[in-house]
Amino acid sequence: MMMKIATLVSLIGSTASFTSHHGAPPSLVASSTSLSMNKPAGHDVRSSGPAMKMDPEELKIQEALAAHQQNAPKLGFDVDVRSLVQYNHGFAVMSTNSKANEGFPGGSVVGFAPDEEGRPVFIFSGMSTHTQDLLADPRCSVTIAAKEFKGAADGRVNLMGKVTLVGKEERETMKAVYLAKHPGAFWVDFGDFNWFRMDEIVDIRFVGGFARAGSITPAEYAAASPDPVFAFGSHIASHMNDDHQSATIGMVANAIPGLDVSEAVITSVDSLGMYVKCTRTPRASDQPQQFKIRLPFPRRAEGRGDVKVVIMEMTQAAMAAQNEKVEEVKPEAKAE
């Protein structure tokens, strides 16, 4: 897949960039290396200060984390983007070229629904400012945040393109698409409301969280299919975060030996695994730091029931590994 992307790769791994509470990555390693495909179009953060020494044991943990993350299966950017748009809550920020204030962008929170090709469909009142803006200049930007969006660790997509008025012959089709996402949208039958669609997408930018950003082409977006597990992944994440966070902490510890975290919040779930926002205080430090890691499934999950089975298997494996550690410690304790 052709994509413009530059990803942070250092000892802490591409999807596990440590951040402070302000979201800026501190200098934990002597240097960082940018991994790029084609021309860099993502993030490249380099340390300009003096190299900092790291505790040897902490260095081992960081190296293990980096190796794990580089090999962790994940959805491609195209599927990630297509899934986020498809299973969104149906609201976005639209920025148009203001007709009333020439040269300035006009921002509005608008409802939308993606059609089968992933093109956002809108219905606007003829009196709204964004309607007047689009009729004068169809070029606009639509920013869509993940359904579970709470901050910088969560995904968002920006679509740039041209939003144009839909012809009368397609209005019933647009109505069905929109009501599937917004079943209570009674205004779809109002005579002074008009249907619009982003028929031409020219650029797509994606931020998947800490140190995971890039872009895909409109052709890649159009060819991608939404991940089926992503549709209900947020419900699984909420359940695990509310009732079984200790199990998630155990799964993280089992996946990356030595990485003991105090908090592990699942931000998204797909057919290949989960993204988890972790909180941890590194060795020789008293400042907790947050980072996001990929926690892959041992195999592709095929549905809701299968996801439950896979997570149970991972939880049981983590518990078994922990029990083995306890048994190993017991002889040492008796000898003392």
NORHU-V132426 format. One record per residue. N is the residue number from 1. RES is the residue in one small letter. OMEGA is omega in degrees with one decimal (none if undefined). Layout:
# NORHU-V132426
{{N RES OMEGA} {N RES OMEGA}}
This chain:
# NORHU-V132426
{{1 m 178.5} {2 m 176.1} {3 m 175.4} {4 k -176.2} {5 i 169.7} {6 a -173.4} {7 t 176.3} {8 l 172.6} {9 v 176.3} {10 s 179.7} {11 l -178.4} {12 i 170.1} {13 g -172.0} {14 s -179.2} {15 t -177.6} {16 a -179.0} {17 s 179.2} {18 f 177.1} {19 t 174.3} {20 s -179.5} {21 h 175.5} {22 h 178.4} {23 g 179.7} {24 a -176.9} {25 p 177.5} {26 p 179.3} {27 s -178.2} {28 l -175.8} {29 v -176.7} {30 a -179.3} {31 s 175.0} {32 s -175.7} {33 t 179.3} {34 s 175.4} {35 l -175.9} {36 s 172.5} {37 m -171.2} {38 n -179.1} {39 k 179.7} {40 p 177.2} {41 a -178.4} {42 g -175.6} {43 h 174.5} {44 d -177.5} {45 v -178.4} {46 r 177.9} {47 s -180.0} {48 s -178.9} {49 g 179.7} {50 p 179.0} {51 a 179.9} {52 m 178.3} {53 k -179.5} {54 m 175.8} {55 d -177.3} {56 p 179.7} {57 e 177.2} {58 e 178.8} {59 l 177.7} {60 k 179.5} {61 i -179.7} {62 q 179.6} {63 e 178.1} {64 a 178.3} {65 l 179.7} {66 a -179.7} {67 a 180.0} {68 h -176.1} {69 q 179.8} {70 q -177.6} {71 n -176.5} {72 a 178.2} {73 p 178.7} {74 k 176.3} {75 l 174.0} {76 g 179.6} {77 f -177.8} {78 d 179.5} {79 v 176.6} {80 d -178.4} {81 v -178.7} {82 r 179.8} {83 s -179.1} {84 l 179.7} {85 v -176.5} {86 q -172.6} {87 y 177.6} {88 n 177.4} {89 h 175.0} {90 g 178.0} {91 f -177.0} {92 a 173.9} {93 v 178.4} {94 m 176.4} {95 s -179.2} {96 t 173.8} {97 n -172.8} {98 s 176.2} {99 k -177.4} {100 a -178.7} {101 n -173.6} {102 e 178.9} {103 g -179.9} {104 f 175.0} {105 p 174.7} {106 g -177.0} {107 g 178.4} {108 s 170.3} {109 v -174.5} {110 v 173.1} {111 g 177.8} {112 f 172.6} {113 a 178.7} {114 p 174.7} {115 d -174.8} {116 e 177.0} {117 e 179.5} {118 g 179.7} {119 r -179.9} {120 p 177.8} {121 v -177.3} {122 f 169.5} {123 i -173.6} {124 f 172.6} {125 s 178.8} {126 g -178.7} {127 m -176.0} {128 s -178.5} {129 t -179.4} {130 h 174.6} {131 t 179.9} {132 q 179.0} {133 d -176.2} {134 l 178.4} {135 l 178.4} {136 a -178.5} {137 d -175.0} {138 p -179.5} {139 r -178.8} {140 c 178.8} {141 s 178.8} {142 v 179.8} {143 t -175.2} {144 i 178.1} {145 a 178.1} {146 a -177.8} {147 k -177.8} {148 e -173.7} {149 f 176.8} {150 k -178.3} {151 g -172.8} {152 a -178.6} {153 a -174.6} {154 d -172.2} {155 g 173.3} {156 r -177.1} {157 v 173.8} {158 n 177.5} {159 l 174.1} {160 m 179.5} {161 g -179.5} {162 k 179.2} {163 v -174.7} {164 t -179.8} {165 l -179.4} {166 v -179.4} {167 g -176.7} {168 k -175.9} {169 e -178.7} {170 e -171.6} {171 r 179.2} {172 e 176.9} {173 t 178.6} {174 m 179.5} {175 k 179.7} {176 a 178.6} {177 v -175.5} {178 y -178.9} {179 l 176.5} {180 a 178.3} {181 k -177.5} {182 h -175.0} {183 p -179.7} {184 g -176.2} {185 a -176.8} {186 f -176.6} {187 w 179.8} {188 v -179.4} {189 d 179.4} {190 f -176.1} {191 g -177.6} {192 d 175.8} {193 f -175.6} {194 n -179.3} {195 w 177.2} {196 f 177.8} {197 r 174.4} {198 m -176.9} {199 d -178.5} {200 e 176.0} {201 i -175.3} {202 v -179.3} {203 d -178.9} {204 i 179.3} {205 r -175.4} {206 f 171.2} {207 v -176.9} {208 g -177.0} {209 g -178.5} {210 f 173.1} {211 a 177.5} {212 r -177.0} {213 a 179.3} {214 g -178.9} {215 s 174.6} {216 i -179.6} {217 t 175.3} {218 p 179.5} {219 a 177.8} {220 e 178.8} {221 y -178.4} {222 a -177.6} {223 a -175.9} {224 a 175.1} {225 s 179.5} {226 p 176.5} {227 d -175.1} {228 p -179.2} {229 v 179.3} {230 f -176.9} {231 a -178.8} {232 f -177.5} {233 g -178.7} {234 s 178.4} {235 h 177.6} {236 i 179.8} {237 a -179.5} {238 s 179.7} {239 h -179.9} {240 m -178.8} {241 n -177.6} {242 d -170.5} {243 d -172.6} {244 h -177.8} {245 q 178.3} {246 s 177.6} {247 a 178.2} {248 t 177.1} {249 i 178.5} {250 g 179.5} {251 m 177.8} {252 v -179.3} {253 a -179.8} {254 n -178.9} {255 a -178.7} {256 i -177.6} {257 p 179.3} {258 g -179.5} {259 l 179.8} {260 d -177.7} {261 v 179.7} {262 s 179.5} {263 e 178.6} {264 a -176.6} {265 v 179.3} {266 i -179.5} {267 t 176.6} {268 s -179.9} {269 v 175.8} {270 d -174.3} {271 s -178.3} {272 l -179.7} {273 g -175.3} {274 m 166.9} {275 y -174.7} {276 v 174.9} {277 k -174.9} {278 c 173.1} {279 t -175.7} {280 r 172.7} {281 t -178.2} {282 p 175.7} {283 r 179.3} {284 a 177.4} {285 s 176.4} {286 d -178.9} {287 q 177.6} {288 p 179.9} {289 q 179.2} {290 q 178.1} {291 f -177.2} {292 k -179.9} {293 i 173.7} {294 r 177.4} {295 l -173.6} {296 p 172.0} {297 f 177.1} {298 p 177.4} {299 r 179.1} {300 r 176.8} {301 a -173.4} {302 e -179.4} {303 g -177.0} {304 r -179.9} {305 g -179.6} {306 d 177.0} {307 v 178.7} {308 k 180.0} {309 v -178.5} {310 v -179.9} {311 i 176.5} {312 m 178.2} {313 e 179.3} {314 m 178.9} {315 t 179.8} {316 q 178.1} {317 a 178.8} {318 a 179.1} {319 m 178.9} {320 a 178.9} {321 a 178.6} {322 q 178.9} {323 n 177.3} {324 e 178.4} {325 k 179.5} {326 v -179.8} {327 e 178.5} {328 e -178.2} {329 v -174.5} {330 k 178.4} {331 p 179.1} {332 e -179.7} {333 a 179.6} {334 k -179.3} {335 a 178.8} {336 e none}}
